[in-house]
Amino acid sequence: MSQAKEEISDVMTYSELTSHKPKIIYSLIKRIGDILVSSIGLIILIPLFLIVALIMKCSEPTAPIFFSHTRNGKNGKKFKMYKFRTMCQDAESILMKDTELFAKFKANGYKLETHEDPRITKIGGILRKTSIDELPQLINVFLGQMSLVGPRPLPDREIIEYGDNQEKFLSVKPGMTGWWQVSGRSTIGYPERCHLELYYVEKCCFTFDVLILLKTIGIVLKRVGAR
């Protein structure tokens, strides 16, 4: 995590935006940017969405294309986060039935490697490796439930990892990408993940957001930390 902080030290020296409550102007302009990018992105990605939907339906005709899961948004407001479905329909029960696997899942920061996760479909594995499964979250961004940049939205079972810092973590909108993702993504578990996410909450500003977006592009192209 110290290396991650050093990477933005020069970027952040010009500003003292260290409050965990972003300034009104910053929040307003960020929201305008979210609307513009998400709306344009959704239009441009229509062909890709249709191709993915067609492939999924050919593979599993009766299964849903999208997956939605309840997450905690700003100030703890619940919302449905959208993704392309990458798991089988009874994924949760499969995981819960295997006590040993669930214990490993929890100990590993609520994640498993694709090759050892029995819930992930063949197509789902490809979508995850390319991060295409995350693109439907542009809908959440457009609706104002998420931002392009911010801490990852978490379910209740993971929020508890933040302990006394839960309110601070929930003081900003969650994002499609963030400081945790560009610092290692699935290779970094709790509690270091908490430190990275809270660091963003404290330091968030335009420059930091741009840095994260630029790093995200490189990471996605290189498939760093993808599962």
C-alpha positions in Angstrom: 0.0 0.0 0.0 2.9 2.4 0.7 4.0 2.1 -3.0 0.5 2.9 -4.1 0.5 6.1 -2.0 3.9 7.1 -3.4 2.5 6.9 -6.9 0.1 9.8 -6.3 2.2 11.9 -3.8 3.2 14.3 -6.5 -0.3 14.6 -7.9 -1.8 15.4 -4.6 0.6 18.0 -3.3 -1.1 20.9 -5.0 -4.4 20.4 -3.1 -5.5 19.9 0.4 -8.7 18.0 -0.5 -8.4 15.6 2.3 -11.9 15.7 3.8 -14.0 12.5 3.4 -16.9 14.7 2.2 -16.1 15.9 -1.4 -16.8 19.6 -2.1 -20.0 20.6 -3.7 -18.4 21.8 -7.0 -16.3 18.6 -7.3 -19.4 16.4 -6.7 -21.5 18.4 -9.2 -18.9 18.3 -12.0 -18.2 14.7 -11.2 -21.9 13.9 -11.6 -22.1 15.7 -14.9 -19.1 13.7 -16.1 -20.7 10.5 -15.0 -23.9 11.2 -16.9 -22.0 12.1 -20.1 -19.6 9.2 -20.1 -22.2 6.6 -19.0 -24.8 7.7 -21.6 -22.3 7.9 -24.5 -20.7 4.6 -23.3 -24.0 2.8 -23.2 -24.9 3.9 -26.7 -21.5 2.9 -28.1 -21.6 -0.4 -26.4 -25.0 -1.5 -27.6 -23.5 -3.8 -30.4 -21.2 -5.4 -27.8 -24.1 -5.9 -25.4 -26.1 -7.6 -28.1 -23.3 -9.9 -29.1 -22.7 -10.9 -25.4 -26.5 -11.5 -24.9 -26.7 -13.6 -28.1 -23.8 -15.8 -27.0 -25.2 -16.2 -23.6 -28.7 -17.2 -24.9 -27.2 -19.7 -27.3 -25.3 -21.3 -24.4 -28.0 -21.1 -21.8 -31.4 -20.3 -23.4 -33.4 -20.2 -20.2 -30.8 -18.4 -18.0 -30.9 -14.6 -17.5 -28.4 -12.4 -19.3 -27.9 -9.9 -16.4 -27.2 -10.5 -12.8 -28.2 -8.0 -10.1 -27.1 -8.0 -6.5 -28.0 -5.7 -3.6 -25.1 -3.4 -2.6 -24.6 -0.5 -0.3 -24.5 2.9 -1.9 -23.7 6.4 -0.6 -24.9 6.8 3.0 -25.8 3.1 3.1 -28.7 3.4 0.6 -29.3 0.0 -1.0 -29.4 -0.5 -4.8 -29.2 -3.2 -7.3 -25.8 -3.4 -9.0 -25.9 -4.8 -12.6 -23.4 -7.1 -14.2 -23.4 -9.6 -17.1 -24.2 -13.0 -15.4 -20.9 -15.0 -15.1 -22.2 -17.7 -12.7 -24.6 -20.5 -12.8 -28.1 -19.8 -11.6 -27.8 -21.5 -8.2 -24.3 -20.1 -7.5 -25.0 -19.0 -3.9 -26.3 -22.4 -2.8 -23.3 -24.2 -4.5 -20.9 -22.1 -2.5 -22.7 -22.4 0.8 -23.0 -26.2 0.5 -19.2 -26.6 0.3 -18.2 -25.5 3.8 -14.5 -25.8 3.0 -14.7 -23.8 -0.2 -16.8 -21.1 1.5 -14.2 -20.8 4.3 -11.5 -20.3 1.7 -13.8 -17.8 -0.1 -14.2 -15.8 3.1 -10.6 -16.0 4.2 -9.5 -14.9 0.7 -11.4 -11.6 0.9 -14.7 -12.9 -0.4 -13.3 -14.1 -3.7 -12.0 -17.2 -5.5 -9.8 -17.7 -8.5 -11.8 -18.5 -11.6 -10.2 -21.9 -12.1 -11.3 -23.1 -8.6 -14.7 -21.5 -8.5 -17.4 -24.0 -9.5 -20.0 -21.2 -9.9 -18.4 -19.6 -12.9 -19.6 -20.6 -16.4 -17.2 -20.9 -19.4 -18.5 -17.7 -20.9 -18.5 -16.1 -17.5 -14.8 -16.8 -17.2 -14.1 -14.9 -20.5 -16.2 -12.0 -19.5 -14.4 -11.7 -16.2 -10.9 -11.9 -17.6 -11.8 -9.1 -20.1 -13.8 -7.1 -17.5 -16.7 -7.0 -19.9 -19.0 -8.3 -17.1 -18.7 -5.0 -15.3 -19.9 -2.8 -18.2 -23.6 -2.9 -17.3 -22.7 -0.9 -14.2 -22.8 2.1 -16.6 -26.5 1.9 -16.0 -25.9 2.3 -12.3 -23.7 5.3 -13.0 -26.3 6.9 -15.3 -29.0 6.4 -12.6 -26.7 8.1 -10.0 -26.3 5.0 -7.8 -22.6 4.8 -8.7 -19.8 6.9 -10.1 -17.1 6.0 -12.6 -14.6 6.3 -9.8 -15.0 5.4 -6.2 -14.8 2.6 -3.7 -16.3 -0.7 -4.9 -20.0 -1.1 -3.8 -20.2 -3.9 -1.2 -22.9 -6.2 0.2 -23.6 -6.2 3.9 -21.4 -9.2 4.6 -18.3 -7.3 3.5 -19.2 -3.9 4.9 -18.4 -5.3 8.4 -14.8 -5.5 7.4 -14.6 -1.7 7.7 -15.5 -1.7 11.4 -15.7 1.8 12.9 -14.9 3.2 9.4 -18.2 2.1 7.8 -19.8 5.5 7.9 -16.6 7.0 6.3 -16.5 4.4 3.6 -20.2 5.0 2.8 -19.8 8.8 2.7 -19.1 8.8 -1.1 -20.7 7.1 -4.1 -19.2 3.7 -4.9 -17.5 3.4 -8.3 -16.9 1.1 -11.3 -13.2 1.5 -10.7 -11.1 2.8 -7.8 -7.8 3.0 -6.0 -8.1 -0.6 -4.8 -8.6 -1.9 -8.3 -5.7 -0.1 -9.8 -3.4 -1.0 -6.9 -3.9 -4.8 -7.3 -7.6 -5.6 -7.6 -8.2 -9.3 -6.7 -4.6 -9.7 -5.6 -5.2 -7.5 -2.5 -7.6 -8.7 0.2 -8.8 -7.4 3.5 -7.6 -5.5 5.6 -5.2 -3.8 3.1 -8.2 -3.3 0.7 -9.9 -1.2 3.4 -6.8 1.0 3.7 -6.7 1.6 0.0 -10.5 2.4 -0.3 -10.4 4.7 2.7 -7.4 6.4 1.3 -9.4 7.3 -1.8 -12.3 8.6 0.3 -9.9 10.9 2.1 -8.0 12.1 -0.9 -10.6 12.1 -3.7 -10.3 15.0 -6.2 -10.3 15.5 -9.9 -6.6 14.7 -10.4 -6.9 11.5 -8.4 -9.9 10.4 -10.4 -8.2 11.1 -13.7 -5.1 9.1 -12.5 -7.3 6.2 -11.5 -9.2 6.2 -14.9 -5.9 6.2 -16.8 -4.5 3.4 -14.8 -7.7 1.4 -15.2 -7.4 1.5 -19.0 -3.9 0.0 -18.8 -4.9 -2.6 -16.2 -7.9 -3.8 -18.2 -5.8 -4.0 -21.4 -3.1 -6.0 -19.5 -5.8 -8.0 -17.6 -4.0 -7.3 -14.3 -5.9 -8.8 -11.3 -8.7 -10.0 -13.5 -10.4 -13.2 -12.3 
